[in-house]
């Protein structure tokens, strides 16, 4: 499973510079030894500290970007600021940001700002529940459609999709999505993407999975047609993160 993308979203779990540096050191070792593409998304104050002078195989992502592009917006981190701090990726539309008020229009705007600054977006999508009428598929289609409609064909090709079903977050590996269900969802996502990406573009799109990913289930989930993972809490402990990355080598 060489060439997997492992994106580690530290959220607000990492609150000390010492821990941030320890996790970065572990990520550098793993990237060098396993050949996996590792992306770290630290809290904003640590982004510049870690990315400054970085010559390793590890890349950095902003956890979110502002809808603003500068000016009188206290507390906002713009896409341009994230880029200057050393990010080459940005997470957009994470379920926690959507829960805090980011609707599809806001996600679309953030996506456009991210691309305008030359950052590669990691666009998060995912249903809250799985209903018997399969309305969750309509929900996913709308999340993709609203994000991609305003983009050019060239921009669409650069977007990474992170499928993170909200119902699967915060559970154990045993209670999370299974490999066969994940494979079906990846096929559906690629089908929707085919409406926006010409030719074989949808088959080349990179799709990550997030939602209760642990070392115990990462290897099986990696067989579900995905290109990598977006990991949360499990990525903030060096031991669990190391086991998880090695599980998909």
N, C-alpha and C positions, 0 to 999 in steps of 0.2 A: 504493500500500500504506500509506496513511495510517492512523494509529491502531494501529500495531504496538507491542507491548510489548517493550522491550529490557531485560532484567534482567542486570546485570553482576555476577557473583560473583567478587570479587577473591581469594577463598581466602586463602592466606598468601603470595601473590606480592608484595604491596605491604607493605613493611616500613619505609618512611620517610614521615614526615608531609608532606614536600615533594612526594613522588610522589603521595600521596593527594590533595593539594590540586590538583596539576596535572591529574590525571584528573578530578576533580570539576569543575574549570573547563571542561575540554573537554566534559564531559557537559552542562553548563549551556548551552554554546553550541549543541551539537547539538540539545538538546531545544527550544530557542528557534527554531532555524532550520528544523528538519525537521518539527516537530509530533509526533514520536514520543514515546511514554511511556517514559522512561528510569528504571530503578530500579537503584540502586547498593547492593551488599552488601559493605561494607568489613570488614576485621578489627575485632573489637569495640572495641579502644582508639581507633580512628579514627572510629567511628560518631558519638559525641557531638560530637567536634571538628568534623566536617563538617556535621552536621545542625543544630547550634545556630544559631538565627536564620535557617535556610534559607527563602528566599522564592522560590526558583526553581521551575521545572517538574519538577525532578528529585526523586524520592522515594528513601527509604532502606529497606533490608531488613536484618534480622539473618541471618547465615549459618546459624544454628542456634539453638535454644532448649533450655533445660534441661527435664528431666522434673520438676524441683523447682519450687516456687513461692516459695521463700525458705527461710531457716534455715541450718543448719550444712552447707553444701555448697560447700566451697572450690573456686574456679575455675569455678563454673557461672555462666552468664548466663541469667537467667530471662526469660520473655516480658515480664514487667512491667518489668524493667530495660531491655530493648531498646526498649520503648515509650517509657519516660521519656527514653532517650537520643536519641529522634527517629525511630525506625523506625516505618513504617506497614505494612511487609510482613515476613514471616519465611519463610526457606527451611526446609522440613521434609522429612526423608527423603531428603536428597541421597545419591547412591550412595556417596560417600566416608564419610558418617556410617553408612550401612547396613553398609559393609564393616568399620567400626570397632565394630560390635555392635548398632546400632539395628535391632531386628527390627520386625515389623509392629505388635506391641503397644506398643512404645516410640514408634514413629512416630504411632500413634493418640493416645497420651497427649500428646505434644508438640503435635499438631494441636489438641487440645482446649484446651491451655493458651494456645496462640497466639490462638485465637478468643476465649477468655475475656477476653483483654487488649485486644480490639478490633483486633488485627492481621490483615491479610489473608494467609493462608497460600499459599505456592507449594509445592505438594505434588509431590515428585519421584517418578517411577515409571520402571521400565525393566528390561528383561531382560538377563541376562548373556550368553546365547547364543541363537541361533535354531536350534532343532532341527527335524528333518524332520517330526516328529510334531506340531509346533505346540503343544507343551506351554508354550512361552513365553507364549502367549495366556492360558492358565490362570493362569500366574504373574502376569501383569499384572492380570487380573481380581481375583485375591486381594489384590494390593496396593491396588487401588481399594476393593474391598469392605471390607477390614479398616479402612481409613481413614474411610470414609463411614458405616459402620453406626451408630456411636455419635453421629453428628451429627444435629442437627435439620434440617428442610428449609431453613430460612433460612440456617443455617450452611453447608450444602452448596453453596448458590448462590454463596457468596463465595469458594470455594476455586479457585485457579488450579492447573491441572495442568501440570507440566513433564515431558514425555516425553523421557527421556535414556537410550537404549539403551546399556548399559555397553560392549557390543562396539564401539560406534562412537566412543567417547571416546578422544582422544589420537591420532587418525589424521589423514591429510590429507583435504582436501575430496573428492579423487578416490576415496578409499577409504571414505568415510562413507556414510550412508544416502542413497538417491536420492529425488527428489521424488515419484515414483509410489509407492514403498514407504511413504514418510512419509504420503502421503494415505490409503493403506489403513489404516495404524495409527491415524490420527486418526479415521477412520470407526469403527474397532473400539472405540477409547476412548469415543467418543460413544455407541456402542451400549451399552457397559457402564454408562456414566453415566445412561442413560435409565432404568435400573432403580432409580436413587436420586433422580433429578430429575424432577418431574412436568411434564406438558405438553411445551412446547418448551424446557424447562430445559437439556437436554443439548446442544441446538444453540446455546444462548447461553453455555454454559460456555467459558471461555477456556483454550486449550491452547497451551503454549509448547513449543519443541523445543530440546534441548541435546545436543551431541555433535559435536565437530569442525566447528563453524560458523565459516566464514571469509568474507571479503568475496567470494571467488570463487564460493561456492555459496549464500550467504545469499539472493540474489535468487530463485534457482530453488526453494530450499526454502520460501520464503515463499509460493509458489504451492500448497503442499501442504495447504492448509486449516487452517494454524496461525494463531495470533493474535500470535505473537511468538517470541522466543528467550530462552533462559537460556544465557549465554555465560561461559566461564571465562577461560582464559589470554589469548585474543584481546582481552579487555576491559581488560587491564592495560597496554596500550601505546596511547598516544594516537593514533598514526598508524593502526594496524590497527583500533582501535575506531571511529575516524572513518570509515574506508573501509567498514567493515561496516554501520554505521548508515545511511550514505548509499546503500548498495547496495539497501536496502529502502524507500527513499523513493518 
